[in-house]
Amino acid sequence: MKILHIIDSLGLGGAQTIVKEIFETQKLNKDIFLFVLRKREINIQIDHPNVRIFNSEAKYSFKPLKELKKLIKKEKIEVLHCHLFRSQVTGYLLKKRYFPDIKIIFHEHGKIFTNNLIYNTFLKLSKPKISFYIAISKATKNELIKKADVDPKKILCLYNFIDTGRFNRKNIKLKFNIRREREKLRIKNDEFVIGFVGRLSEVKGCEYLIKSLPYLCFPYKVLIAGDGPEREKLKRLARRLNVQDKIIFLGYRKDIIFIYSLLNLLVMPSLSESFGLSVVEAQSMKTPVIVSNVPALNEIIQDKENGLLFEAKNGKDLAKKIDKVYKNRKLREKLVINSLRSVKKYSLKEYLKKMNKIYAELQYGKSNQT
């Protein structure tokens, strides 16, 4: 069965990371194709012969339709697997105008959480043309049902995956001198290193990590890895709370695996999440995690078992949980051991197995959901 994945761009994002791994793990698979609708200033690279990038930077354009039409006919594509909003619109138009018998999968990576009226309306109107939906968490599935009235029977919950061999602290130690890198960042030996990894946008809640810092009474340093529209606002907040000397803004980092190895604790204080990829990555790197108690994150984290939950938007509560992890070595060890067990279910092998079951259902009309 020939599958064409369509994605808006290869910019920096969770959907792009997932697509990259899907293709690079299947370099010899000649039946999967990727079409990228536009270029960005920063693009991730995907090592696969069947990747095509449309030569345009236009965010809103129907020009790729012509090239996609040729590709679908030439390669006899049977399924369109659409990632992100523009790709979904493109797939819908291709089916409606040119290929009425083609199957379409909408892969919901999290936009459904943004309460975007245009997006939700499009999902409702396009439902008759869509064969299947993939939701990256149970919370995402629930949002599709609630906001777009999607039939639950047409939604498969398929958690994002990580490469546990790559996100492995043992392997990192062979390539990366953790002590030397801490010294470069002027982190003292007795400082407990707290990390944030993600886009600096309001929904990621980094401000609540910063607001928790005045309550901490032990030596610490905070590494913030990521960039975004809230960066200057967060720096001003740090100065106002007089914790600016405790924080290092690293900006966007390609070597995020190495950043995890510097941390004693990862905090994800998001206001909402569709999954929480950095949480699972950190767990695989033997880094304890604290996350806000919101849907999707509280699917990944079982409180006091493989991580800690804190009340969203509550910096004081977050500080209490950070203090608990810092002071309780046995708790840290317990969280790490349980995390290494729980991350096994986020393997790429299991992911591809479930995805192929979806394709088989579309091809043969059999129910293969798990």
VEXTI-43755 format. One record per residue (C-alpha): residue in three letters; x, y, z. Coordinates in steps of 0.2 Angstrom, whole numbers. Example, Ala and Ser with C-alpha at 12.3 -4.5 7.8 and 13.67 -1.06 7.14 Angstrom:
<nodes>
   nudren       u       v       w
      ALA      62     -22      39
      SER      68      -5      36
</nodes>
This chain:
<nodes>
   nudren       u       v       w
      MET       0       0       0
      LYS       7      17      -5
      ILE       6      31       8
      LEU       9      49       5
      HIS      12      59      21
      ILE       9      78      19
      ILE      16      91      31
      ASP      15     110      30
      SER      34     113      33
      LEU      50     105      41
      GLY      51     119      53
      LEU      55     115      72
      GLY      40     106      80
      GLY      34      90      87
      ALA      25      84      72
      GLN      41      87      61
      THR      51      76      73
      ILE      39      62      72
      VAL      38      62      53
      LYS      57      63      53
      GLU      59      47      63
      ILE      45      38      54
      PHE      55      41      37
      GLU      73      39      43
      THR      68      22      52
      GLN      61      16      35
      LYS      74      22      23
      LEU      72       6      12
      ASN      53       7      12
      LYS      49      13      -6
      ASP      30      14      -3
      ILE      30      29       9
      PHE      32      47       2
      LEU      33      64      10
      PHE      27      80       2
      VAL      32      96      11
      LEU      21     111       6
      ARG      34     125      10
      LYS      51     130      15
      ARG      55     138      32
      GLU      71     148      37
      ILE      76     134      48
      ASN      72     116      42
      ILE      76      99      49
      GLN      84      87      37
      ILE      76      70      33
      ASP      86      56      26
      HIS      75      47      14
      PRO      74      46      -5
      ASN      55      50      -6
      VAL      55      67       2
      ARG      49      81      -9
      ILE      49     100      -3
      PHE      39     112     -13
      ASN      50     127     -18
      SER      40     141     -10
      GLU      39     150       7
      ALA      21     155       5
      LYS      11     150      20
      TYR      -6     151      10
      SER      -5     144      -7
      PHE     -14     131     -18
      LYS       1     130     -30
      PRO       7     113     -22
      LEU      -9     105     -27
      LYS      -4     103     -46
      GLU      13      95     -41
      LEU       4      84     -28
      LYS      -9      78     -41
      LYS       5      73     -53
      LEU      14      63     -38
      ILE      -2      54     -33
      LYS      -5      48     -51
      LYS      13      43     -55
      GLU      15      33     -39
      LYS      -2      27     -37
      ILE      -5      33     -20
      GLU     -19      25     -10
      VAL     -18      35       7
      LEU     -15      53      11
      HIS      -8      54      29
      CYS     -10      73      33
      HIS      -1      82      47
      LEU      -6      99      53
      PHE     -19     111      47
      ARG     -13     116      30
      SER      -9      99      25
      GLN     -26      93      31
      VAL     -35     106      20
      THR     -24     101       5
      GLY     -28      83       8
      TYR     -47      87       9
      LEU     -46      97      -8
      LEU     -36      83     -17
      LYS     -50      70     -12
      LYS     -64      82     -16
      ARG     -58      88     -33
      TYR     -47      75     -40
      PHE     -46      58     -31
      PRO     -63      53     -23
      ASP     -58      36     -19
      ILE     -42      40     -10
      LYS     -41      37       9
      ILE     -37      51      21
      ILE     -30      51      38
      PHE     -30      66      49
      HIS     -16      66      62
      GLU     -21      77      76
      HIS      -5      84      84
      GLY     -13      96      96
      LYS     -21     111      87
      ILE     -38     105      93
      PHE     -33     112     110
      THR     -31     130     104
      ASN     -50     133     103
      ASN     -48     139      85
      LEU     -65     142      78
      ILE     -60     141      59
      TYR     -50     124      63
      ASN     -64     116      72
      THR     -77     121      59
      PHE     -66     114      45
      LEU     -64      97      55
      LYS     -83      96      56
      LEU     -86     100      38
      SER     -73      89      32
      LYS     -78      73      42
      PRO     -88      64      27
      LYS     -71      64      17
      ILE     -60      58      31
      SER     -57      39      33
      PHE     -48      39      50
      TYR     -41      50      64
      ILE     -25      48      74
      ALA     -25      57      91
      ILE      -8      58     100
      SER     -16      55     118
      LYS     -33      51     125
      ALA     -35      70     129
      THR     -33      74     111
      LYS     -46      60     106
      ASN     -58      68     119
      GLU     -55      85     111
      LEU     -59      79      94
      ILE     -75      71     100
      LYS     -80      86     110
      LYS     -75     100      98
      ALA     -77      92      81
      ASP     -90      79      84
      VAL     -79      65      77
      ASP     -85      47      78
      PRO     -75      39      92
      LYS     -74      23      82
      LYS     -64      33      68
      ILE     -51      39      81
      LEU     -36      29      86
      CYS     -25      35     101
      LEU      -7      33      96
      TYR       5      41     108
      ASN      21      49     101
      PHE      37      39     102
      ILE      55      42     106
      ASP      71      32     101
      THR      76      25     118
      GLY      93      20     112
      ARG      96      38     107
      PHE      89      45     123
      ASN     100      35     134
      ARG     112      43     147
      LYS     124      29     146
      ASN     127      32     127
      ILE     128      51     131
      LYS     142      49     143
      LEU     153      41     129
      LYS     151      57     119
      PHE     149      71     131
      ASN     158      76     147
      ILE     144      82     158
      ARG     155      89     172
      ARG     165     100     159
      GLU     149     106     151
      ARG     142     111     168
      GLU     158     121     171
      LYS     156     130     154
      LEU     139     136     160
      ARG     147     141     177
      ILE     136     129     186
      LYS     143     125     203
      ASN     145     107     210
      ASP     133     109     223
      GLU     119     117     212
      PHE     104     107     208
      VAL     100     109     190
      ILE      82     112     185
      GLY      77     112     167
      PHE      64     118     155
      VAL      63     112     137
      GLY      51     119     125
      ARG      44     134     115
      LEU      43     150     125
      SER      25     153     122
      GLU      11     157     135
      VAL       3     140     134
      LYS      20     131     139
      GLY      19     140     156
      CYS      37     144     159
      GLU      33     159     169
      TYR      26     148     183
      LEU      43     139     184
      ILE      51     156     186
      LYS      38     161     199
      SER      42     146     209
      LEU      60     150     211
      PRO      59     163     225
      TYR      52     150     236
      LEU      67     138     234
      CYS      80     139     248
      PHE      94     128     241
      PRO     108     130     228
      TYR     101     128     211
      LYS     102     134     193
      VAL      89     134     179
      LEU      92     130     161
      ILE      79     136     149
      ALA      81     127     132
      GLY      70     135     119
      ASP      65     151     110
      GLY      49     160     106
      PRO      38     175     108
      GLU      38     175     127
      ARG      57     176     129
      GLU      59     194     133
      LYS      44     194     144
      LEU      51     179     154
      LYS      68     188     156
      ARG      59     204     163
      LEU      49     193     175
      ALA      66     185     181
      ARG      73     202     184
      ARG      58     208     194
      LEU      58     193     205
      ASN      77     195     207
      VAL      81     177     201
      GLN      89     182     184
      ASP     106     176     190
      LYS      99     159     193
      ILE      93     157     176
      ILE     102     153     160
      PHE      92     156     144
      LEU     100     143     131
      GLY      89     148     116
      TYR      85     134     103
      ARG      97     120     105
      LYS      99     106      92
      ASP     109      95     105
      ILE      94      93     116
      ILE      99      76     121
      PHE     115      83     129
      ILE     105      96     138
      TYR      94      83     147
      SER     110      75     153
      LEU     115      91     162
      LEU      98      91     172
      ASN      94      84     189
      LEU      75      88     186
      LEU      64      93     171
      VAL      49     104     174
      MET      35     105     161
      PRO      22     118     168
      SER      11     119     153
      LEU      -7     126     154
      SER     -12     113     141
      GLU      -3      99     131
      SER      -8      87     118
      PHE       6      74     123
      GLY      22      81     131
      LEU      37      73     121
      SER      50      82     131
      VAL      44      73     147
      VAL      46      56     139
      GLU      63      61     132
      ALA      69      66     149
      GLN      62      51     158
      SER      72      40     145
      MET      87      50     150
      LYS      85      46     169
      THR      79      63     173
      PRO      65      65     186
      VAL      50      76     180
      ILE      37      87     187
      VAL      23      92     176
      SER       7     102     178
      ASN      -9      92     182
      VAL     -18      94     165
      PRO     -25      82     152
      ALA     -12      72     142
      LEU       2      76     154
      ASN      -7      67     168
      GLU      -9      52     156
      ILE      10      51     155
      ILE      13      54     173
      GLN       6      45     188
      ASP       9      56     203
      LYS      23      50     215
      GLU      26      35     204
      ASN      35      40     188
      GLY      34      59     191
      LEU      26      72     201
      LEU      10      83     197
      PHE       8     100     203
      GLU      -7     112     202
      ALA      -7     121     185
      LYS      -2     140     186
      ASN       3     138     205
      GLY      21     143     207
      LYS      21     140     226
      ASP      14     122     224
      LEU      27     119     210
      ALA      41     125     222
      LYS      35     113     235
      LYS      36      98     223
      ILE      54     104     217
      ASP      59     105     235
      LYS      53      87     238
      VAL      63      80     224
      TYR      78      90     229
      LYS      78      84     247
      ASN      72      66     244
      ARG      85      55     236
      LYS      75      39     238
      LEU      60      48     229
      ARG      72      53     214
      GLU      78      35     213
      LYS      60      28     213
      LEU      54      41     199
      VAL      69      36     188
      ILE      66      17     190
      ASN      48      18     186
      SER      50      31     172
      LEU      62      19     163
      ARG      48       6     164
      SER      35      17     158
      VAL      44      24     143
      LYS      45       7     135
      LYS      28       9     128
      TYR      33      24     118
      SER      45      14     107
      LEU      45      17      88
      LYS      43      -1      85
      GLU      26      -2      93
      TYR      21      15      85
      LEU      24       8      67
      LYS      16      -8      71
      LYS       0       1      77
      MET       1      13      62
      ASN       2      -1      50
      LYS     -13      -9      57
      ILE     -23       7      53
      TYR     -17       6      35
      ALA     -22     -12      34
      GLU     -39      -8      40
      LEU     -41       6      27
      GLN     -35      -7      14
      TYR     -45     -22      19
      GLY     -59     -15      29
      LYS     -54     -25      44
      SER     -54     -18      62
      ASN     -37     -19      69
      GLN     -38      -6      83
      THR     -29     -10      99
</nodes>
